[in-house]
Amino acid sequence: MSHKADPSDDEMAEVIEEYLGEYASVSSIVSEALPFEIIATFGGVAAGIILSGMIEEIELIPGLIVIAPAVLGLRGNISCTLGSRLGSAIHLGLITKLDRNPELLNNISGSLLLSFMMSVFLGIVGHYITIALGLESAGVIILTTIAVIAGVLSGLVLALVAALLAVGMFKFGFDPDNIVTPAIATIGDIVSMFMLFVAAKVVLLL
């Protein structure tokens, strides 16, 4: 007994093939990602400008300069991973809008928990590495406090930005995978450095 192919299956296969062809094309990837990569370059410069304005804090808090690059790297790693996971969830249809979606809430909650845990770890490791290198440290409590304040506050901001970007870009017909990661990397550098500056100011006022 022979089976005839369902015409709807053929149509669906053509739609999928056309979508994947456009999704994976070099022109699509470059045209969507390039503008954000250029902006990311300026974002790195902006973060450097903020760092240059922290000379006083760096002098008053020994060890701050040691944890500063690590805070940026940590924030970028966690937030970019969040952006990628949200993009995948959107493509799978698990997230369609910003609401109390378990997938969305779980991703954001996990990102914030990681931010807190790794910030504590960073502060402790930063202190002992500074001591091991024969440099002066402001102390494990101070460096950990700064790392946690900067890490958690920037994590909150970037989690919101990642969710807005991922859902918004998809609704406007862009692929979140091409846009969210470089955008978060750019915004993350600026936000993290600013929050590091705020955290240092708070510690100095205590």
N, C-alpha and C positions, 0 to 999 in steps of 0.2 A: 504494500500500500504506500503510495507516494504522498509526500507532504509538500504543499506549495508554500513558498515563503510569503509571509505576511507583508503586504506593501508598506504597512506602517513601520515594520522593522527596518526595511530598506531606507525609508525616509529618515528614520531616526539615526541610522548608521551614517547617512550622508551629512546630517546636521552635526553629528559628533565629529566626523572627519574634518568638516569645514571649520568647526570651532577649534579643534586641536591644531589644525594647520595654521590658523591665525594666532593662536595662543603661543605656539612654539616658534613662530617666524622670527628671524633676526630683526627685521624692521620693527616689529611690534615691541620686542624687548628693548631695543635701543631707543625708539621714540618715546616709550613710557618711562624708562629708567634714567636716560641721560640728563634731563632737566633737573631731576632730584639729586643726581650725583654731583652736578655742578653746584647746586645749592649746598650740598653736604660739604664741599670744599670751603665755602664761605663760612659755614657753621663751625668748622674746625678752627678757622681764623678767629671767629668771635669767641670761642672758648679760650683761645690763647690770650686774647685781650683781657678777658675776665681774670685769667691767672696772673697776668702782668700787674693787675690792680690789687693783688693779694700779697704784695711784698711785705707789708707790715705784719700781716697775720702769719706769714711764713717765718718771719724773724722771731715773732713772739711765741710761736708754737713749734718747737723743735720736733721734727718727724712728720710735719704736715706735708712737706714737699715729697716725702717718700710715699705716702698713701694717696696723694692726689691723682697720679696716673692710674693707679689701681682702681680708684673709685669710678673713674671714667670707663675703664675697661669692663669692670663688673657691671655697671649700669647698662652699657651697650650690649654685653652678652645676654643678660637676662631680658631686657626689653626687646631686643631684636628677635630673640627666641619666641617671646610672647607674640610679636607681630607675625612671625611665620606660622605659629600655631593657629592664630585667629584667621589668617588667610586660608589655611588648609580647611579649617572648620567651615568657613564661608563657602568654599568651593564644594564641600560635601553637603551643603544645605543644612548644617547643624546650627548655624547662626545666620539669621536673616535681617535682624534689626537689633537696636540697642534696647534691651529689656532685661528682665530678671531671668535670663536664659541660663540654665545650669552649666552649659558648656562655656559660656562667656564668663560667668561668675567664678567657676572653678579655675579657669586659666588665669584670671586676674588675681584671685586669692593665692594661687600657687606662686605667681610671680612676686607678689608682695612678701610672702613668707620666705621665699628664696632671698629676696633683697635683705630682709632683716637678718637672716642666718649668716649670709655671706658677709654682711657689713660687720657683724660682730667678729667673725673670723678674720676679716681684713684688718680691723683695728688691733687685734691681739698679735697677729703675725707681723703687721707693720711695725709695732713697738719692738718686738724681739729681734727682727731683722735689723732695725736701726741700731739697737744696742750691739748686736753681733758685729756690725760694720764699724764699731767704735765711734758712732755718732751719738749726739745727745738726743734724748727723747722726752717729750712732754709727759710721758707716762701712759700706761696701757689704758687707764680709765678715760683719760682725755681723748686719746686718739680713737678709741672705740666709740665714745660718745659722738665725736665728729663724724665718723664713718657711718654710724647708724642713722643720725639725723639726716645727713646728706643722702644716704642710700634709700631710706624709706620715703622721704619727701619727694625725691626725684622719681622714685618708683611709682608713687601715687599719680604724679603728673603724667608720666610717660605711659602708664597703663591706660589712663583715660584717652590720651592722644592716640595710642595704638588702636584702641577700640573704635574711636571716631574715624580714623583714617581707613582702617580695614573695611568697615561697613560702608562708609561714604564713598570711597574709591570704587568699590564693587558696584554700588548703585549707579554711579556715573559711567559705568562701562569699562573701567580700568581694571587691570589685574593687580590685586593687592600685593602679590609676591614681588612685583617689579617696583613697587612704590613704598610700601610700608617700611621695609628694612632700611633703605638709605635715608628715608625721612626720619625714622626713629633714631638712627645713628647720629644724624645732624642735630636734631632737637635734643637728643640725649646728652651730647657733649656740652651744649650750652646750659641746659637745665641742671645737669650734674655739677658742672663747675660753679654755677650760681648758687646751688644748694650747699656746696662745699664752703663757699664764701660765707653764706648765711650761718652755717653750722659753726664755723670758726669764730664769727662775730658773737654768736650766742655763748660759746664756751668762754670767750674772753670777758664777757659781761658777768659771768657767774662768779 
